[in-house]
């Protein structure tokens, strides 16, 4: 018994300092959206219409002036998720979304919901109508970009205005 106590004491004596040497996992913040860097690459008089379309996608609003200029407007909202938000999406290192593993209580709640919905649809007529999904506002950086092209499709000028605002995100049911 005395020998076991000595061995455990020696293991503890060497193990405790080694545990203190372990590094905590480094959390890297998700990089900001590259919208502002894309805007920096625009060059009035040089950038073509197709280059802007390939970089930013289809515009939200398209207008044409009497002089033949094309005006494209883009609005992008970069959401600032709070760190303690339970609905914050989990993004893996390759940028794909991962689903949270549900707790046993959440699985039980979902099962009870399926059963009660089935009973409700069997008993009540007419069937219950679906409600539109609920949303909630979150703080966001609103990137607004207006690009103006001349008749030949060359960028004439652009206006970029990032501002603080909000974005509406879907709430899970």
C-alpha positions in Angstrom: 0.0 0.0 0.0 2.9 2.3 0.8 4.5 1.6 -2.5 1.2 2.4 -4.4 1.0 5.7 -2.6 4.6 6.6 -3.5 4.0 5.7 -7.2 0.7 7.7 -7.4 2.5 10.6 -5.7 5.3 10.5 -8.2 2.8 10.3 -11.1 0.9 13.2 -9.7 4.1 15.2 -9.1 5.1 14.9 -12.8 1.6 15.0 -14.3 0.4 18.3 -12.8 3.2 20.4 -14.2 2.7 18.8 -17.6 -1.0 19.6 -17.6 -0.1 23.3 -17.0 1.9 23.2 -20.3 -1.0 22.3 -22.4 -2.1 25.2 -24.7 -5.7 26.2 -25.0 -7.2 25.9 -28.4 -6.9 29.1 -30.3 -10.1 30.5 -31.7 -9.7 32.4 -34.9 -12.4 34.9 -35.7 -14.4 34.5 -38.9 -12.9 36.9 -41.4 -14.9 39.8 -42.6 -16.8 39.5 -45.9 -14.5 40.6 -48.8 -17.1 43.1 -50.2 -15.0 46.2 -49.3 -11.9 44.6 -50.8 -13.8 43.9 -54.0 -14.9 47.5 -54.2 -11.2 48.6 -53.9 -10.5 46.5 -57.1 -12.9 48.7 -59.1 -11.2 51.1 -61.4 -13.3 53.8 -63.2 -12.5 53.8 -66.9 -11.0 50.3 -66.8 -13.4 47.8 -65.2 -15.9 46.2 -67.6 -19.6 45.4 -66.9 -18.9 41.6 -67.0 -16.1 42.0 -64.5 -18.4 43.6 -62.0 -21.1 41.0 -62.7 -18.6 38.1 -62.1 -17.3 39.7 -58.9 -20.6 40.9 -57.2 -23.2 38.7 -59.0 -26.5 40.0 -60.3 -27.4 43.5 -59.1 -30.4 44.1 -56.8 -31.6 47.1 -58.9 -30.9 47.9 -62.6 -31.8 51.3 -64.1 -30.9 52.9 -67.4 -30.7 56.7 -68.0 -31.8 58.7 -71.0 -28.1 59.1 -72.0 -27.7 55.3 -72.2 -25.9 54.8 -68.9 -26.6 51.6 -66.9 -26.9 52.0 -63.2 -26.5 48.9 -61.0 -27.2 48.9 -57.2 -26.0 46.3 -54.8 -26.9 46.0 -51.1 -25.2 43.5 -48.9 -25.8 43.1 -45.2 -22.9 41.6 -43.2 -24.4 40.2 -40.0 -22.6 40.6 -36.7 -23.7 37.6 -34.7 -23.3 37.9 -30.9 -20.9 35.3 -29.4 -23.5 33.9 -27.0 -26.3 33.7 -29.6 -27.8 30.1 -29.5 -29.0 30.5 -33.1 -25.6 31.5 -34.4 -24.7 29.1 -37.3 -21.7 26.8 -36.9 -19.3 27.2 -39.9 -16.6 24.6 -40.5 -13.1 25.5 -41.7 -14.1 25.0 -45.4 -17.0 27.5 -45.1 -19.8 24.9 -45.0 -22.6 25.1 -42.4 -22.8 22.3 -39.8 -25.9 21.4 -37.9 -25.8 21.3 -34.2 -26.2 17.8 -32.6 -29.6 18.0 -30.9 -29.9 17.2 -27.2 -32.1 14.4 -26.0 -34.6 16.9 -24.7 -34.8 18.6 -28.2 -35.4 15.2 -29.8 -38.1 14.4 -27.3 -39.7 17.9 -28.0 -39.6 17.3 -31.7 -41.2 13.9 -31.4 -44.0 15.3 -29.2 -44.5 18.1 -31.8 -44.9 15.6 -34.6 -47.5 13.6 -32.7 -49.5 16.6 -31.6 -49.5 18.1 -35.2 -50.8 14.7 -36.5 -53.6 14.6 -33.9 -54.4 18.3 -34.6 -54.6 17.7 -38.4 -56.8 14.6 -37.8 -59.2 16.3 -35.5 -59.6 19.9 -36.8 -61.1 20.9 -40.1 -60.0 22.9 -42.0 -56.3 22.2 -41.5 -54.2 24.8 -39.7 -52.6 27.3 -42.1 -48.9 27.7 -42.1 -47.7 31.0 -40.7 -44.9 32.9 -42.3 -41.5 32.4 -40.7 -40.6 34.7 -37.9 -37.6 36.9 -38.2 -35.6 39.0 -35.7 -33.2 41.9 -36.3 -29.5 41.6 -35.7 -26.8 44.3 -36.0 -25.1 44.4 -39.4 -22.8 46.4 -41.6 -24.8 47.4 -44.7 -22.7 47.7 -47.8 -24.3 49.8 -50.5 -22.7 50.1 -53.9 -23.9 51.9 -56.9 -22.0 51.5 -60.2 -22.6 53.5 -63.3 -21.5 52.2 -66.8 -21.4 54.1 -70.0 -23.0 52.9 -73.3 -20.0 50.6 -74.1 -20.1 48.8 -70.7 -17.1 50.5 -69.1 -17.3 51.6 -65.5 -17.8 55.4 -65.4 -18.1 55.9 -61.6 -19.1 54.2 -58.5 -20.3 55.1 -55.0 -19.7 52.8 -52.0 -21.2 53.6 -48.7 -20.9 51.1 -45.8 -23.0 52.0 -42.8 -24.2 50.5 -39.5 -27.6 49.0 -39.7 -29.5 45.8 -39.1 -30.5 42.7 -40.9 -33.5 40.4 -40.4 -32.7 36.8 -39.9 -35.0 33.8 -39.8 -35.8 32.4 -36.4 -35.9 28.6 -36.0 -39.2 27.2 -34.9 
